[in-house]
Amino acid sequence: MKPVLLDTNFILTCIKQKIDFFEDLEFLGLEVLIPDGVIDELKKLKQTSILKSLEKNNFNKIILTGKNVDNSIINYAKKNPEIFVATLDRELQKKLKNKKIIIRGKKKLEII
């Protein structure tokens, strides 16, 4: 299984649109990695229901270093070119050469 790093906006949008991203990513043969900074952002946004939902699923928490979450994701992705990044952030998408997972339409995850 190839690893996929999720950003905060991707998780929030999937939950809002009722996309079972854990199941969809597993179907695509991807292992879910969630940075500690993303979990911290969800805590700051008081997204306790989302945090509980995450705990029910199988993922690996990864500790990244950087000035902010986006920079830490960019740095990690540059060092690990085989990793996928699940993001809806256009700025982040432009800065990354890695394969990306996006939401196409309202319910479909797509690799670009």
Contacts in CASP RR format, 6 or more apart in sequence:
PFRMAT RR
TARGET T0000
AUTHOR 0000-0000-0000
METHOD contacts of the structure
MODEL  1
MKPVLLDTNFILTCIKQKIDFFEDLEFLGLEVLIPDGVIDELKKLKQTSI
LKSLEKNNFNKIILTGKNVDNSIINYAKKNPEIFVATLDRELQKKLKNKK
IIIRGKKKLEII
1 29 0 8 1.000
1 30 0 8 1.000
1 31 0 8 1.000
2 29 0 8 1.000
2 30 0 8 1.000
2 31 0 8 1.000
2 82 0 8 1.000
2 83 0 8 1.000
2 84 0 8 1.000
3 30 0 8 1.000
3 31 0 8 1.000
3 33 0 8 1.000
3 80 0 8 1.000
3 82 0 8 1.000
3 83 0 8 1.000
3 84 0 8 1.000
4 25 0 8 1.000
4 30 0 8 1.000
4 31 0 8 1.000
4 32 0 8 1.000
4 33 0 8 1.000
4 83 0 8 1.000
4 84 0 8 1.000
4 85 0 8 1.000
4 86 0 8 1.000
4 101 0 8 1.000
5 33 0 8 1.000
5 34 0 8 1.000
5 35 0 8 1.000
5 62 0 8 1.000
5 73 0 8 1.000
5 76 0 8 1.000
5 77 0 8 1.000
5 83 0 8 1.000
5 84 0 8 1.000
5 85 0 8 1.000
5 86 0 8 1.000
6 21 0 8 1.000
6 32 0 8 1.000
6 33 0 8 1.000
6 34 0 8 1.000
6 35 0 8 1.000
6 38 0 8 1.000
6 86 0 8 1.000
6 87 0 8 1.000
7 35 0 8 1.000
7 38 0 8 1.000
7 69 0 8 1.000
7 70 0 8 1.000
7 73 0 8 1.000
7 85 0 8 1.000
7 86 0 8 1.000
7 87 0 8 1.000
7 88 0 8 1.000
7 89 0 8 1.000
7 92 0 8 1.000
8 38 0 8 1.000
8 41 0 8 1.000
8 42 0 8 1.000
8 45 0 8 1.000
8 69 0 8 1.000
9 87 0 8 1.000
9 88 0 8 1.000
9 89 0 8 1.000
10 21 0 8 1.000
10 86 0 8 1.000
10 87 0 8 1.000
10 88 0 8 1.000
10 101 0 8 1.000
10 103 0 8 1.000
11 21 0 8 1.000
11 34 0 8 1.000
11 38 0 8 1.000
11 42 0 8 1.000
11 50 0 8 1.000
11 54 0 8 1.000
12 42 0 8 1.000
12 45 0 8 1.000
12 47 0 8 1.000
12 50 0 8 1.000
13 19 0 8 1.000
13 88 0 8 1.000
13 103 0 8 1.000
14 21 0 8 1.000
14 103 0 8 1.000
15 50 0 8 1.000
15 53 0 8 1.000
17 103 0 8 1.000
17 106 0 8 1.000
17 107 0 8 1.000
18 107 0 8 1.000
19 103 0 8 1.000
19 107 0 8 1.000
19 109 0 8 1.000
21 86 0 8 1.000
21 109 0 8 1.000
22 32 0 8 1.000
22 57 0 8 1.000
22 58 0 8 1.000
22 59 0 8 1.000
24 109 0 8 1.000
25 32 0 8 1.000
25 86 0 8 1.000
25 101 0 8 1.000
25 109 0 8 1.000
26 32 0 8 1.000
28 101 0 8 1.000
28 109 0 8 1.000
28 111 0 8 1.000
30 84 0 8 1.000
30 101 0 8 1.000
31 60 0 8 1.000
32 57 0 8 1.000
32 58 0 8 1.000
32 59 0 8 1.000
32 60 0 8 1.000
33 59 0 8 1.000
33 60 0 8 1.000
33 61 0 8 1.000
33 62 0 8 1.000
33 83 0 8 1.000
34 54 0 8 1.000
34 59 0 8 1.000
34 60 0 8 1.000
34 61 0 8 1.000
34 62 0 8 1.000
35 61 0 8 1.000
35 62 0 8 1.000
35 63 0 8 1.000
35 64 0 8 1.000
35 69 0 8 1.000
35 72 0 8 1.000
35 73 0 8 1.000
35 76 0 8 1.000
36 61 0 8 1.000
36 62 0 8 1.000
36 63 0 8 1.000
36 64 0 8 1.000
37 64 0 8 1.000
37 69 0 8 1.000
37 72 0 8 1.000
38 69 0 8 1.000
39 51 0 8 1.000
39 54 0 8 1.000
39 61 0 8 1.000
40 69 0 8 1.000
41 69 0 8 1.000
42 50 0 8 1.000
42 51 0 8 1.000
42 54 0 8 1.000
43 51 0 8 1.000
62 76 0 8 1.000
64 72 0 8 1.000
64 73 0 8 1.000
64 75 0 8 1.000
64 76 0 8 1.000
65 72 0 8 1.000
65 75 0 8 1.000
66 72 0 8 1.000
66 75 0 8 1.000
70 89 0 8 1.000
70 91 0 8 1.000
70 92 0 8 1.000
73 85 0 8 1.000
73 87 0 8 1.000
73 92 0 8 1.000
74 92 0 8 1.000
74 95 0 8 1.000
74 96 0 8 1.000
76 83 0 8 1.000
77 83 0 8 1.000
77 85 0 8 1.000
77 96 0 8 1.000
77 97 0 8 1.000
77 98 0 8 1.000
78 97 0 8 1.000
80 98 0 8 1.000
81 97 0 8 1.000
81 98 0 8 1.000
82 98 0 8 1.000
83 98 0 8 1.000
84 98 0 8 1.000
84 99 0 8 1.000
84 100 0 8 1.000
84 101 0 8 1.000
84 111 0 8 1.000
85 92 0 8 1.000
85 96 0 8 1.000
85 98 0 8 1.000
85 99 0 8 1.000
85 100 0 8 1.000
85 101 0 8 1.000
86 100 0 8 1.000
86 101 0 8 1.000
86 102 0 8 1.000
86 109 0 8 1.000
87 93 0 8 1.000
87 96 0 8 1.000
87 100 0 8 1.000
87 101 0 8 1.000
87 102 0 8 1.000
88 102 0 8 1.000
88 103 0 8 1.000
93 100 0 8 1.000
93 102 0 8 1.000
99 111 0 8 1.000
99 112 0 8 1.000
100 111 0 8 1.000
100 112 0 8 1.000
101 109 0 8 1.000
101 110 0 8 1.000
101 111 0 8 1.000
101 112 0 8 1.000
102 109 0 8 1.000
102 110 0 8 1.000
102 112 0 8 1.000
103 109 0 8 1.000
103 110 0 8 1.000
104 110 0 8 1.000
END
